[in-house]
């Protein structure tokens, strides 16, 4: 519509796919230069920090993805083509749809949050090996003696 201001829905379209927990795991591995399992083991022995926060966010995202799968499968069973949908089943369909939408919203927030954190971080290059110690200066040559 001419003269219409774009709203939030317009800014989000077209919807871009959200990163999956697998992609996030890869980003964390790239950032820290180690496999996720090694990072998880290392984080358990350390005080809470950025690594443990990222690993927790990754775990939350993976859980949200799992919940989406569970609710999607439940909804698919409810709308099976051989199943009669009566008044009682409609309330179950609505509840399953609501739960699926909620799980997707949680996943979206989790993915956005962890991506924002990852974008703010950069891998720090490994420290350069220390320079070899400078050799001590050579003693000055003795000056020729002058006679008076």
PyMOL commands that place a pseudoatom at each C-alpha (Angstrom):
pseudoatom trace, name=CA, resn=UNK, resi=1, chain=A, elem=C, hetatm=0, pos=[0.000, 0.000, 0.000]
pseudoatom trace, name=CA, resn=UNK, resi=2, chain=A, elem=C, hetatm=0, pos=[1.536, 3.385, -0.998]
pseudoatom trace, name=CA, resn=UNK, resi=3, chain=A, elem=C, hetatm=0, pos=[2.501, 5.617, 1.908]
pseudoatom trace, name=CA, resn=UNK, resi=4, chain=A, elem=C, hetatm=0, pos=[2.370, 2.717, 4.345]
pseudoatom trace, name=CA, resn=UNK, resi=5, chain=A, elem=C, hetatm=0, pos=[5.203, 2.481, 6.822]
pseudoatom trace, name=CA, resn=UNK, resi=6, chain=A, elem=C, hetatm=0, pos=[6.895, -0.905, 7.065]
pseudoatom trace, name=CA, resn=UNK, resi=7, chain=A, elem=C, hetatm=0, pos=[6.158, -2.723, 10.301]
pseudoatom trace, name=CA, resn=UNK, resi=8, chain=A, elem=C, hetatm=0, pos=[8.098, -5.362, 12.227]
pseudoatom trace, name=CA, resn=UNK, resi=9, chain=A, elem=C, hetatm=0, pos=[6.664, -8.187, 10.128]
pseudoatom trace, name=CA, resn=UNK, resi=10, chain=A, elem=C, hetatm=0, pos=[7.945, -6.477, 6.974]
pseudoatom trace, name=CA, resn=UNK, resi=11, chain=A, elem=C, hetatm=0, pos=[11.470, -6.254, 8.367]
pseudoatom trace, name=CA, resn=UNK, resi=12, chain=A, elem=C, hetatm=0, pos=[11.482, -9.961, 9.131]
pseudoatom trace, name=CA, resn=UNK, resi=13, chain=A, elem=C, hetatm=0, pos=[10.349, -11.041, 5.679]
pseudoatom trace, name=CA, resn=UNK, resi=14, chain=A, elem=C, hetatm=0, pos=[11.572, -13.033, 3.972]
pseudoatom trace, name=CA, resn=UNK, resi=15, chain=A, elem=C, hetatm=0, pos=[12.299, -15.216, 6.955]
pseudoatom trace, name=CA, resn=UNK, resi=16, chain=A, elem=C, hetatm=0, pos=[15.839, -16.447, 7.073]
pseudoatom trace, name=CA, resn=UNK, resi=17, chain=A, elem=C, hetatm=0, pos=[16.501, -19.881, 8.517]
pseudoatom trace, name=CA, resn=UNK, resi=18, chain=A, elem=C, hetatm=0, pos=[17.823, -19.820, 12.060]
pseudoatom trace, name=CA, resn=UNK, resi=19, chain=A, elem=C, hetatm=0, pos=[21.140, -21.447, 12.787]
pseudoatom trace, name=CA, resn=UNK, resi=20, chain=A, elem=C, hetatm=0, pos=[20.830, -24.945, 14.133]
pseudoatom trace, name=CA, resn=UNK, resi=21, chain=A, elem=C, hetatm=0, pos=[22.513, -26.194, 17.269]
pseudoatom trace, name=CA, resn=UNK, resi=22, chain=A, elem=C, hetatm=0, pos=[24.909, -28.101, 14.994]
pseudoatom trace, name=CA, resn=UNK, resi=23, chain=A, elem=C, hetatm=0, pos=[25.927, -24.862, 13.248]
pseudoatom trace, name=CA, resn=UNK, resi=24, chain=A, elem=C, hetatm=0, pos=[26.310, -23.122, 16.597]
pseudoatom trace, name=CA, resn=UNK, resi=25, chain=A, elem=C, hetatm=0, pos=[28.482, -25.986, 17.860]
pseudoatom trace, name=CA, resn=UNK, resi=26, chain=A, elem=C, hetatm=0, pos=[30.699, -25.511, 14.803]
pseudoatom trace, name=CA, resn=UNK, resi=27, chain=A, elem=C, hetatm=0, pos=[30.998, -21.779, 15.491]
pseudoatom trace, name=CA, resn=UNK, resi=28, chain=A, elem=C, hetatm=0, pos=[31.966, -22.446, 19.117]
pseudoatom trace, name=CA, resn=UNK, resi=29, chain=A, elem=C, hetatm=0, pos=[34.544, -25.036, 17.991]
pseudoatom trace, name=CA, resn=UNK, resi=30, chain=A, elem=C, hetatm=0, pos=[35.987, -22.555, 15.477]
pseudoatom trace, name=CA, resn=UNK, resi=31, chain=A, elem=C, hetatm=0, pos=[36.120, -19.825, 18.107]
pseudoatom trace, name=CA, resn=UNK, resi=32, chain=A, elem=C, hetatm=0, pos=[37.921, -21.956, 20.686]
pseudoatom trace, name=CA, resn=UNK, resi=33, chain=A, elem=C, hetatm=0, pos=[39.845, -24.178, 18.265]
pseudoatom trace, name=CA, resn=UNK, resi=34, chain=A, elem=C, hetatm=0, pos=[38.784, -27.484, 19.833]
pseudoatom trace, name=CA, resn=UNK, resi=35, chain=A, elem=C, hetatm=0, pos=[36.004, -30.090, 19.487]
pseudoatom trace, name=CA, resn=UNK, resi=36, chain=A, elem=C, hetatm=0, pos=[32.834, -29.421, 21.491]
pseudoatom trace, name=CA, resn=UNK, resi=37, chain=A, elem=C, hetatm=0, pos=[33.318, -32.518, 23.678]
pseudoatom trace, name=CA, resn=UNK, resi=38, chain=A, elem=C, hetatm=0, pos=[36.800, -31.319, 24.669]
pseudoatom trace, name=CA, resn=UNK, resi=39, chain=A, elem=C, hetatm=0, pos=[35.459, -27.839, 25.399]
pseudoatom trace, name=CA, resn=UNK, resi=40, chain=A, elem=C, hetatm=0, pos=[32.690, -29.278, 27.579]
pseudoatom trace, name=CA, resn=UNK, resi=41, chain=A, elem=C, hetatm=0, pos=[35.212, -31.332, 29.555]
pseudoatom trace, name=CA, resn=UNK, resi=42, chain=A, elem=C, hetatm=0, pos=[37.483, -28.306, 29.916]
pseudoatom trace, name=CA, resn=UNK, resi=43, chain=A, elem=C, hetatm=0, pos=[34.630, -26.028, 31.043]
pseudoatom trace, name=CA, resn=UNK, resi=44, chain=A, elem=C, hetatm=0, pos=[33.679, -28.414, 33.862]
pseudoatom trace, name=CA, resn=UNK, resi=45, chain=A, elem=C, hetatm=0, pos=[37.077, -27.863, 35.491]
pseudoatom trace, name=CA, resn=UNK, resi=46, chain=A, elem=C, hetatm=0, pos=[36.964, -24.068, 35.177]
pseudoatom trace, name=CA, resn=UNK, resi=47, chain=A, elem=C, hetatm=0, pos=[35.095, -21.313, 36.985]
pseudoatom trace, name=CA, resn=UNK, resi=48, chain=A, elem=C, hetatm=0, pos=[32.043, -20.024, 35.063]
pseudoatom trace, name=CA, resn=UNK, resi=49, chain=A, elem=C, hetatm=0, pos=[33.002, -17.874, 32.118]
pseudoatom trace, name=CA, resn=UNK, resi=50, chain=A, elem=C, hetatm=0, pos=[32.212, -17.172, 28.483]
pseudoatom trace, name=CA, resn=UNK, resi=51, chain=A, elem=C, hetatm=0, pos=[32.869, -20.749, 27.384]
pseudoatom trace, name=CA, resn=UNK, resi=52, chain=A, elem=C, hetatm=0, pos=[30.453, -22.211, 29.918]
pseudoatom trace, name=CA, resn=UNK, resi=53, chain=A, elem=C, hetatm=0, pos=[27.870, -19.557, 28.967]
pseudoatom trace, name=CA, resn=UNK, resi=54, chain=A, elem=C, hetatm=0, pos=[28.168, -20.435, 25.261]
pseudoatom trace, name=CA, resn=UNK, resi=55, chain=A, elem=C, hetatm=0, pos=[27.950, -24.152, 25.994]
pseudoatom trace, name=CA, resn=UNK, resi=56, chain=A, elem=C, hetatm=0, pos=[24.827, -23.563, 28.092]
pseudoatom trace, name=CA, resn=UNK, resi=57, chain=A, elem=C, hetatm=0, pos=[23.244, -21.507, 25.323]
pseudoatom trace, name=CA, resn=UNK, resi=58, chain=A, elem=C, hetatm=0, pos=[24.062, -24.268, 22.838]
pseudoatom trace, name=CA, resn=UNK, resi=59, chain=A, elem=C, hetatm=0, pos=[22.444, -26.856, 25.104]
pseudoatom trace, name=CA, resn=UNK, resi=60, chain=A, elem=C, hetatm=0, pos=[19.321, -24.681, 25.481]
pseudoatom trace, name=CA, resn=UNK, resi=61, chain=A, elem=C, hetatm=0, pos=[19.096, -24.305, 21.697]
pseudoatom trace, name=CA, resn=UNK, resi=62, chain=A, elem=C, hetatm=0, pos=[19.437, -28.066, 21.173]
pseudoatom trace, name=CA, resn=UNK, resi=63, chain=A, elem=C, hetatm=0, pos=[16.681, -28.665, 23.737]
pseudoatom trace, name=CA, resn=UNK, resi=64, chain=A, elem=C, hetatm=0, pos=[14.412, -26.146, 21.994]
pseudoatom trace, name=CA, resn=UNK, resi=65, chain=A, elem=C, hetatm=0, pos=[15.000, -27.916, 18.663]
pseudoatom trace, name=CA, resn=UNK, resi=66, chain=A, elem=C, hetatm=0, pos=[14.144, -31.240, 20.285]
pseudoatom trace, name=CA, resn=UNK, resi=67, chain=A, elem=C, hetatm=0, pos=[10.906, -29.796, 21.656]
pseudoatom trace, name=CA, resn=UNK, resi=68, chain=A, elem=C, hetatm=0, pos=[9.962, -28.544, 18.193]
pseudoatom trace, name=CA, resn=UNK, resi=69, chain=A, elem=C, hetatm=0, pos=[10.431, -32.052, 16.814]
pseudoatom trace, name=CA, resn=UNK, resi=70, chain=A, elem=C, hetatm=0, pos=[8.347, -33.594, 19.604]
pseudoatom trace, name=CA, resn=UNK, resi=71, chain=A, elem=C, hetatm=0, pos=[5.476, -31.129, 19.181]
pseudoatom trace, name=CA, resn=UNK, resi=72, chain=A, elem=C, hetatm=0, pos=[5.591, -31.381, 15.381]
pseudoatom trace, name=CA, resn=UNK, resi=73, chain=A, elem=C, hetatm=0, pos=[5.349, -35.183, 15.544]
pseudoatom trace, name=CA, resn=UNK, resi=74, chain=A, elem=C, hetatm=0, pos=[2.488, -34.980, 18.053]
pseudoatom trace, name=CA, resn=UNK, resi=75, chain=A, elem=C, hetatm=0, pos=[0.594, -32.549, 15.819]
pseudoatom trace, name=CA, resn=UNK, resi=76, chain=A, elem=C, hetatm=0, pos=[1.189, -34.785, 12.784]
pseudoatom trace, name=CA, resn=UNK, resi=77, chain=A, elem=C, hetatm=0, pos=[-0.316, -37.738, 14.668]
pseudoatom trace, name=CA, resn=UNK, resi=78, chain=A, elem=C, hetatm=0, pos=[-3.355, -35.637, 15.579]
pseudoatom trace, name=CA, resn=UNK, resi=79, chain=A, elem=C, hetatm=0, pos=[-4.041, -34.652, 11.975]
pseudoatom trace, name=CA, resn=UNK, resi=80, chain=A, elem=C, hetatm=0, pos=[-3.511, -38.109, 10.510]
pseudoatom trace, name=CA, resn=UNK, resi=81, chain=A, elem=C, hetatm=0, pos=[-5.700, -38.386, 7.405]
pseudoatom trace, name=CA, resn=UNK, resi=82, chain=A, elem=C, hetatm=0, pos=[-7.379, -41.545, 8.687]
pseudoatom trace, name=CA, resn=UNK, resi=83, chain=A, elem=C, hetatm=0, pos=[-8.382, -39.949, 11.956]
pseudoatom trace, name=CA, resn=UNK, resi=84, chain=A, elem=C, hetatm=0, pos=[-11.752, -38.311, 12.512]
pseudoatom trace, name=CA, resn=UNK, resi=85, chain=A, elem=C, hetatm=0, pos=[-11.522, -34.804, 13.908]
pseudoatom trace, name=CA, resn=UNK, resi=86, chain=A, elem=C, hetatm=0, pos=[-14.448, -34.032, 16.155]
pseudoatom trace, name=CA, resn=UNK, resi=87, chain=A, elem=C, hetatm=0, pos=[-15.213, -31.345, 18.704]
pseudoatom trace, name=CA, resn=UNK, resi=88, chain=A, elem=C, hetatm=0, pos=[-13.028, -32.992, 21.348]
pseudoatom trace, name=CA, resn=UNK, resi=89, chain=A, elem=C, hetatm=0, pos=[-10.019, -33.362, 18.991]
pseudoatom trace, name=CA, resn=UNK, resi=90, chain=A, elem=C, hetatm=0, pos=[-10.143, -29.695, 17.958]
pseudoatom trace, name=CA, resn=UNK, resi=91, chain=A, elem=C, hetatm=0, pos=[-9.067, -28.572, 21.425]
pseudoatom trace, name=CA, resn=UNK, resi=92, chain=A, elem=C, hetatm=0, pos=[-6.143, -31.024, 21.277]
pseudoatom trace, name=CA, resn=UNK, resi=93, chain=A, elem=C, hetatm=0, pos=[-5.148, -29.685, 17.843]
pseudoatom trace, name=CA, resn=UNK, resi=94, chain=A, elem=C, hetatm=0, pos=[-5.216, -26.121, 19.106]
pseudoatom trace, name=CA, resn=UNK, resi=95, chain=A, elem=C, hetatm=0, pos=[-3.167, -27.007, 22.184]
pseudoatom trace, name=CA, resn=UNK, resi=96, chain=A, elem=C, hetatm=0, pos=[-0.602, -28.915, 20.102]
pseudoatom trace, name=CA, resn=UNK, resi=97, chain=A, elem=C, hetatm=0, pos=[-0.363, -25.988, 17.670]
pseudoatom trace, name=CA, resn=UNK, resi=98, chain=A, elem=C, hetatm=0, pos=[0.105, -23.540, 20.542]
pseudoatom trace, name=CA, resn=UNK, resi=99, chain=A, elem=C, hetatm=0, pos=[2.874, -25.674, 22.043]
pseudoatom trace, name=CA, resn=UNK, resi=100, chain=A, elem=C, hetatm=0, pos=[4.616, -25.969, 18.690]
pseudoatom trace, name=CA, resn=UNK, resi=101, chain=A, elem=C, hetatm=0, pos=[4.453, -22.198, 18.177]
pseudoatom trace, name=CA, resn=UNK, resi=102, chain=A, elem=C, hetatm=0, pos=[5.821, -21.662, 21.676]
pseudoatom trace, name=CA, resn=UNK, resi=103, chain=A, elem=C, hetatm=0, pos=[8.701, -24.067, 21.053]
pseudoatom trace, name=CA, resn=UNK, resi=104, chain=A, elem=C, hetatm=0, pos=[9.550, -22.273, 17.797]
pseudoatom trace, name=CA, resn=UNK, resi=105, chain=A, elem=C, hetatm=0, pos=[9.509, -18.899, 19.563]
pseudoatom trace, name=CA, resn=UNK, resi=106, chain=A, elem=C, hetatm=0, pos=[11.859, -20.204, 22.265]
pseudoatom trace, name=CA, resn=UNK, resi=107, chain=A, elem=C, hetatm=0, pos=[14.195, -21.632, 19.609]
pseudoatom trace, name=CA, resn=UNK, resi=108, chain=A, elem=C, hetatm=0, pos=[14.190, -18.312, 17.734]
pseudoatom trace, name=CA, resn=UNK, resi=109, chain=A, elem=C, hetatm=0, pos=[15.141, -16.377, 20.863]
pseudoatom trace, name=CA, resn=UNK, resi=110, chain=A, elem=C, hetatm=0, pos=[17.838, -18.891, 21.800]
pseudoatom trace, name=CA, resn=UNK, resi=111, chain=A, elem=C, hetatm=0, pos=[19.331, -18.850, 18.286]
pseudoatom trace, name=CA, resn=UNK, resi=112, chain=A, elem=C, hetatm=0, pos=[19.307, -15.063, 18.095]
pseudoatom trace, name=CA, resn=UNK, resi=113, chain=A, elem=C, hetatm=0, pos=[20.904, -14.671, 21.519]
pseudoatom trace, name=CA, resn=UNK, resi=114, chain=A, elem=C, hetatm=0, pos=[23.727, -17.128, 20.938]
pseudoatom trace, name=CA, resn=UNK, resi=115, chain=A, elem=C, hetatm=0, pos=[24.431, -15.694, 17.473]
pseudoatom trace, name=CA, resn=UNK, resi=116, chain=A, elem=C, hetatm=0, pos=[24.619, -12.164, 18.890]
pseudoatom trace, name=CA, resn=UNK, resi=117, chain=A, elem=C, hetatm=0, pos=[27.131, -13.327, 21.481]
pseudoatom trace, name=CA, resn=UNK, resi=118, chain=A, elem=C, hetatm=0, pos=[29.173, -15.265, 18.915]
pseudoatom trace, name=CA, resn=UNK, resi=119, chain=A, elem=C, hetatm=0, pos=[29.227, -12.277, 16.541]
pseudoatom trace, name=CA, resn=UNK, resi=120, chain=A, elem=C, hetatm=0, pos=[30.605, -10.124, 19.355]
pseudoatom trace, name=CA, resn=UNK, resi=121, chain=A, elem=C, hetatm=0, pos=[33.520, -12.485, 19.927]
pseudoatom trace, name=CA, resn=UNK, resi=122, chain=A, elem=C, hetatm=0, pos=[36.580, -13.101, 17.809]
pseudoatom trace, name=CA, resn=UNK, resi=123, chain=A, elem=C, hetatm=0, pos=[39.232, -15.740, 18.082]
pseudoatom trace, name=CA, resn=UNK, resi=124, chain=A, elem=C, hetatm=0, pos=[42.347, -14.324, 19.638]
pseudoatom trace, name=CA, resn=UNK, resi=125, chain=A, elem=C, hetatm=0, pos=[45.520, -15.415, 17.873]
pseudoatom trace, name=CA, resn=UNK, resi=126, chain=A, elem=C, hetatm=0, pos=[47.826, -17.606, 19.898]
pseudoatom trace, name=CA, resn=UNK, resi=127, chain=A, elem=C, hetatm=0, pos=[50.449, -15.586, 21.724]
pseudoatom trace, name=CA, resn=UNK, resi=128, chain=A, elem=C, hetatm=0, pos=[53.724, -15.328, 19.879]
pseudoatom trace, name=CA, resn=UNK, resi=129, chain=A, elem=C, hetatm=0, pos=[56.520, -17.377, 21.402]
pseudoatom trace, name=CA, resn=UNK, resi=130, chain=A, elem=C, hetatm=0, pos=[58.725, -15.244, 23.639]
pseudoatom trace, name=CA, resn=UNK, resi=131, chain=A, elem=C, hetatm=0, pos=[61.675, -13.700, 21.889]
pseudoatom trace, name=CA, resn=UNK, resi=132, chain=A, elem=C, hetatm=0, pos=[64.986, -15.338, 22.730]
pseudoatom trace, name=CA, resn=UNK, resi=133, chain=A, elem=C, hetatm=0, pos=[66.820, -13.433, 25.443]
pseudoatom trace, name=CA, resn=UNK, resi=134, chain=A, elem=C, hetatm=0, pos=[69.139, -10.860, 24.062]
pseudoatom trace, name=CA, resn=UNK, resi=135, chain=A, elem=C, hetatm=0, pos=[72.788, -11.840, 24.346]
pseudoatom trace, name=CA, resn=UNK, resi=136, chain=A, elem=C, hetatm=0, pos=[74.672, -9.706, 26.854]
pseudoatom trace, name=CA, resn=UNK, resi=137, chain=A, elem=C, hetatm=0, pos=[76.698, -6.913, 25.301]
pseudoatom trace, name=CA, resn=UNK, resi=138, chain=A, elem=C, hetatm=0, pos=[80.317, -7.656, 24.621]
pseudoatom trace, name=CA, resn=UNK, resi=139, chain=A, elem=C, hetatm=0, pos=[82.794, -6.002, 26.979]
pseudoatom trace, name=CA, resn=UNK, resi=140, chain=A, elem=C, hetatm=0, pos=[84.345, -2.857, 25.630]
pseudoatom trace, name=CA, resn=UNK, resi=141, chain=A, elem=C, hetatm=0, pos=[87.812, -3.175, 24.188]
pseudoatom trace, name=CA, resn=UNK, resi=142, chain=A, elem=C, hetatm=0, pos=[90.517, -1.788, 26.483]
pseudoatom trace, name=CA, resn=UNK, resi=143, chain=A, elem=C, hetatm=0, pos=[91.757, 1.647, 25.553]
pseudoatom trace, name=CA, resn=UNK, resi=144, chain=A, elem=C, hetatm=0, pos=[95.436, 1.965, 24.665]
pseudoatom trace, name=CA, resn=UNK, resi=145, chain=A, elem=C, hetatm=0, pos=[97.490, 3.398, 27.517]
pseudoatom trace, name=CA, resn=UNK, resi=146, chain=A, elem=C, hetatm=0, pos=[98.868, 6.899, 27.040]
pseudoatom trace, name=CA, resn=UNK, resi=147, chain=A, elem=C, hetatm=0, pos=[102.193, 7.803, 28.497]
pseudoatom trace, name=CA, resn=UNK, resi=148, chain=A, elem=C, hetatm=0, pos=[102.854, 11.250, 29.929]
for i in range(1, 148): cmd.bond("trace and resi %d" % i, "trace and resi %d" % (i + 1))
show_as sticks, trace
zoom trace
